[in-house]
Amino acid sequence: MGDTGAVRPSGMPRCCDQEPNPMPRLALYTLLVCVLAVAAAVVSFAQGSFLGIVWVLLAGLSSNMTWYYYRRAKLERAARATAASQ
C-alpha cells in the first residue's frame, strides 16, 4: 500500500538506499541550456547578427548555474557520507 517511511535497521531511511545521482537534475538542465545557448550564439554570429551577444550572456549565466548546482550536490553527498560514517 505504499511506503510508510519506516527506518531501516541501519538507521538510514528507506529513501536513502538508492545510490545518489552522479549529477543533479537541475545541473543537467542548466548544462543543456548552456550548450544550446552556445550553439545559438554561433549560428547568430555566423548569420551576421549581434543578437548572439545575448546568447553568450545566457551561456555564461547557465554555466555558472551548472557549476553551482553540481557543487552543491557534491557538498551534500560529502556531508551525508560524513554523517553516515560517524
N, CA, C and O of each residue as an XYZ file, in Angstrom:
344
protein
N       0.805     -1.201      0.000
C       0.000      0.000      0.000
C       0.841      1.255      0.000
O       0.319      2.355      0.183
N       2.115      1.105     -0.200
C       2.943      2.299     -0.263
C       3.996      2.309      0.824
O       3.999      1.467      1.722
N       4.874      3.260      0.728
C       5.968      3.383      1.668
C       5.473      4.069      2.932
O       4.851      5.129      2.866
N       5.747      3.469      4.073
C       5.330      4.062      5.335
C       6.406      4.951      5.928
O       6.200      5.586      6.963
N       7.563      4.994      5.264
C       8.647      5.819      5.773
C       9.383      5.171      6.919
O      10.088      5.851      7.665
N       9.234      3.867      7.074
C       9.889      3.164      8.168
C      11.402      3.286      8.049
O      11.953      3.368      6.951
N      12.049      3.295      9.190
C      13.502      3.420      9.225
C      14.105      2.023      9.178
O      13.627      1.115      9.858
N      15.131      1.850      8.395
C      15.818      0.571      8.273
C      16.632      0.293      9.534
O      16.948      1.225     10.274
N      16.973     -0.960      9.792
C      17.794     -1.269     10.968
C      19.123     -0.533     10.987
O      19.674     -0.280     12.059
N      19.646     -0.186      9.816
C      20.924      0.528      9.781
C      20.781      1.979     10.210
O      21.782      2.672     10.390
N      19.560      2.442     10.374
C      19.332      3.823     10.782
C      19.072      4.764      9.627
O      18.689      5.913      9.844
N      19.272      4.299      8.395
C      19.045      5.125      7.215
C      17.603      4.960      6.760
O      17.103      3.835      6.737
N      16.922      6.029      6.400
C      15.563      5.898      5.877
C      15.562      5.118      4.569
O      16.590      5.003      3.901
N      14.417      4.593      4.219
C      14.278      3.771      3.028
C      14.667      4.515      1.759
O      15.198      3.911      0.826
N      14.415      5.795      1.715
C      14.708      6.572      0.514
C      16.210      6.674      0.236
O      16.612      6.951     -0.894
N      17.028      6.454      1.246
C      18.465      6.645      1.080
C      19.194      5.379      0.665
O      20.422      5.384      0.576
N      18.465      4.283      0.406
C      19.096      3.043     -0.020
C      19.625      3.137     -1.441
O      20.538      2.403     -1.819
N      19.060      4.029     -2.219
C      19.467      4.164     -3.607
C      20.755      4.970     -3.698
O      21.034      5.834     -2.867
N      21.531      4.662     -4.733
C      22.741      5.434     -4.978
C      22.346      6.835     -5.450
O      21.404      6.971     -6.231
N      23.043      7.875     -4.995
C      22.714      9.222     -5.460
C      23.100      9.394     -6.928
O      24.025      8.749     -7.423
N      22.392     10.254     -7.594
C      22.703     10.544     -8.987
C      24.084     11.176     -9.069
O      24.454     11.953     -8.189
N      24.852     10.863    -10.102
C      26.178     11.457    -10.198
C      26.123     12.966    -10.433
O      27.059     13.685    -10.085
N      25.055     13.431    -11.007
C      24.905     14.863    -11.240
C      23.434     15.205    -11.048
O      22.578     14.527    -11.617
N      23.107     16.242    -10.260
C      21.707     16.552    -10.010
C      20.980     16.985    -11.277
O      21.587     17.478    -12.228
N      19.690     16.791    -11.264
C      18.871     17.053    -12.442
C      18.937     18.522    -12.871
O      19.008     18.807    -14.066
N      18.916     19.455    -11.918
C      18.977     20.873    -12.287
C      20.291     21.218    -12.973
O      20.316     22.034    -13.894
N      21.371     20.608    -12.534
C      22.665     20.855    -13.174
C      22.649     20.350    -14.613
O      23.212     20.991    -15.500
N      22.013     19.213    -14.851
C      21.923     18.704    -16.219
C      21.094     19.619    -17.109
O      21.444     19.859    -18.264
N      19.997     20.128    -16.566
C      19.159     21.044    -17.349
C      19.905     22.333    -17.691
O      19.835     22.819    -18.820
N      20.614     22.878    -16.713
C      21.336     24.121    -16.994
C      22.507     23.875    -17.940
O      22.862     24.755    -18.725
N      23.107     22.690    -17.875
C      24.162     22.349    -18.824
C      23.599     22.266    -20.241
O      24.238     22.713    -21.193
N      22.413     21.698    -20.376
C      21.759     21.630    -21.681
C      21.451     23.028    -22.213
O      21.652     23.298    -23.397
N      20.970     23.907    -21.356
C      20.696     25.291    -21.763
C      21.982     25.978    -22.199
O      21.984     26.732    -23.172
N      23.066     25.728    -21.492
C      24.349     26.324    -21.836
C      24.806     25.877    -23.220
O      25.216     26.698    -24.040
N      24.734     24.588    -23.473
C      25.155     24.066    -24.783
C      24.291     24.631    -25.898
O      24.802     25.018    -26.950
N      22.990     24.680    -25.674
C      22.090     25.223    -26.697
C      22.318     26.716    -26.914
O      22.224     27.198    -28.043
N      22.615     27.450    -25.844
C      22.881     28.879    -25.981
C      24.168     29.131    -26.757
O      24.243     30.070    -27.550
N      25.171     28.305    -26.534
C      26.425     28.446    -27.295
C      26.163     28.160    -28.772
O      26.656     28.878    -29.642
N      25.391     27.116    -29.054
C      25.068     26.802    -30.445
C      24.278     27.935    -31.092
O      24.521     28.279    -32.249
N      23.339     28.515    -30.355
C      22.549     29.628    -30.887
C      23.439     30.848    -31.126
O      23.244     31.572    -32.102
N      24.413     31.082    -30.244
C      25.322     32.211    -30.426
C      26.176     32.023    -31.669
O      26.397     32.975    -32.417
N      26.653     30.818    -31.895
C      27.475     30.550    -33.077
C      26.664     30.780    -34.344
O      27.137     31.415    -35.286
N      25.444     30.262    -34.361
C      24.585     30.439    -35.539
C      24.270     31.915    -35.746
O      24.293     32.408    -36.874
N      23.979     32.605    -34.672
C      23.625     34.019    -34.763
C      24.789     34.855    -35.299
O      24.597     35.700    -36.173
N      25.984     34.621    -34.780
C      27.142     35.359    -35.269
C      27.488     34.973    -36.700
O      27.942     35.815    -37.476
N      27.282     33.721    -37.055
C      27.563     33.279    -38.425
C      26.638     33.953    -39.427
O      27.005     34.166    -40.583
N      25.438     34.284    -38.975
C      24.489     34.975    -39.852
C      24.692     36.484    -39.835
O      23.989     37.212    -40.535
N      25.641     36.953    -39.049
C      25.956     38.375    -39.012
C      25.101     39.174    -38.053
O      25.055     40.400    -38.154
N      24.435     38.533    -37.145
C      23.579     39.224    -36.187
C      24.311     39.400    -34.862
O      25.003     38.497    -34.391
N      24.147     40.565    -34.282
C      24.754     40.814    -32.986
C      23.865     40.344    -31.844
O      24.190     40.567    -30.678
N      22.765     39.706    -32.156
C      21.908     39.119    -31.136
C      22.632     37.971    -30.420
O      22.228     37.547    -29.337
N      23.695     37.482    -31.038
C      24.498     36.432    -30.426
C      25.082     36.834    -29.089
O      25.390     35.973    -28.266
N      25.241     38.131    -28.857
C      25.757     38.613    -27.569
C      24.820     38.188    -26.444
O      25.278     37.817    -25.363
N      23.519     38.239    -26.687
C      22.539     37.814    -25.681
C      22.704     36.318    -25.401
O      22.618     35.891    -24.250
N      22.937     35.528    -26.440
C      23.128     34.092    -26.272
C      24.408     33.791    -25.497
O      24.448     32.856    -24.696
N      25.443     34.576    -25.732
C      26.693     34.384    -24.989
C      26.471     34.683    -23.509
O      26.969     33.961    -22.645
N      25.732     35.737    -23.220
C      25.431     36.064    -21.820
C      24.601     34.967    -21.157
O      24.840     34.616    -20.001
N      23.638     34.434    -21.881
C      22.825     33.343    -21.354
C      23.676     32.094    -21.120
O      23.476     31.382    -20.136
N      24.618     31.828    -22.015
C      25.511     30.682    -21.842
C      26.368     30.861    -20.582
O      26.576     29.907    -19.832
N      26.856     32.066    -20.353
C      27.644     32.328    -19.149
C      26.837     32.141    -17.880
O      27.317     31.542    -16.918
N      25.616     32.648    -17.871
C      24.748     32.505    -16.706
C      24.438     31.035    -16.439
O      24.529     30.573    -15.302
N      24.075     30.310    -17.480
C      23.701     28.907    -17.276
C      24.909     28.049    -16.895
O      24.761     27.075    -16.158
N      26.098     28.396    -17.385
C      27.275     27.623    -16.974
C      27.573     27.856    -15.494
O      27.982     26.927    -14.797
N      27.377     29.066    -15.011
C      27.554     29.331    -13.585
C      26.522     28.580    -12.754
O      26.838     28.065    -11.682
N      25.291     28.518    -13.248
C      24.250     27.775    -12.540
C      24.579     26.281    -12.515
O      24.344     25.608    -11.512
N      25.122     25.767    -13.619
C      25.508     24.356    -13.661
C      26.568     24.082    -12.612
O      26.466     23.114    -11.858
N      27.574     24.921    -12.561
C      28.634     24.748    -11.583
C      28.069     24.808    -10.170
O      28.441     23.987     -9.332
N      27.185     25.753     -9.883
C      26.616     25.920     -8.547
C      25.840     24.677     -8.122
O      26.061     24.154     -7.030
N      24.936     24.203     -8.971
C      24.115     23.053     -8.601
C      24.949     21.782     -8.474
O      24.684     20.959     -7.597
N      25.936     21.609     -9.321
C      26.807     20.443     -9.217
C      27.615     20.492     -7.924
O      27.727     19.486     -7.223
N      28.169     21.637     -7.612
C      28.982     21.786     -6.407
C      28.132     21.593     -5.152
O      28.572     20.964     -4.189
N      26.914     22.134     -5.167
C      26.029     21.987     -4.013
C      25.690     20.518     -3.773
O      25.700     20.069     -2.626
N      25.394     19.765     -4.820
C      25.087     18.344     -4.686
C      26.304     17.570     -4.198
O      26.177     16.642     -3.399
N      27.481     17.951     -4.679
C      28.707     17.278     -4.258
C      28.950     17.497     -2.766
O      29.333     16.566     -2.058
N      28.732     18.715     -2.286
C      28.912     19.006     -0.863
C      27.871     18.291     -0.010
O      28.185     17.833      1.088
N      26.632     18.187     -0.502
C      25.590     17.471      0.234
C      25.926     15.985      0.340
O      25.719     15.378      1.390
N      26.441     15.398     -0.737
C      26.845     13.992     -0.698
C      27.973     13.771      0.291
O      27.982     12.781      1.023
N      28.927     14.695      0.312
C      30.049     14.589      1.253
C      29.562     14.713      2.697
O      30.027     13.991      3.579
N      28.630     15.625      2.931
C      28.091     15.795      4.287
C      27.314     14.561      4.717
O      27.391     14.147      5.874
N      26.558     13.969      3.781
C      25.810     12.748      4.098
C      26.755     11.590      4.402
O      26.507     10.802      5.314
N      27.832     11.493      3.639
C      28.791     10.417      3.866
C      29.493     10.605      5.216
O      29.742      9.632      5.928
N      29.804     11.831      5.559
C      30.443     12.108      6.838
C      29.493     11.789      7.987
O      29.907     11.206      8.989
N      28.223     12.167      7.850
C      27.239     11.903      8.897
C      26.984     10.408      9.036
O      26.765      9.923     10.147
N      27.007      9.676      7.941
C      26.750      8.235      7.984
C      27.930      7.484      8.614
O      27.737      6.439      9.235
N      29.137      8.007      8.457
C      30.303      7.308      8.978
C      30.523      7.576     10.469
O      31.338      6.902     11.099
N      29.820      8.534     11.029
C      30.011      8.853     12.439
C      29.124      8.061     13.325
O      29.169      8.219     14.545
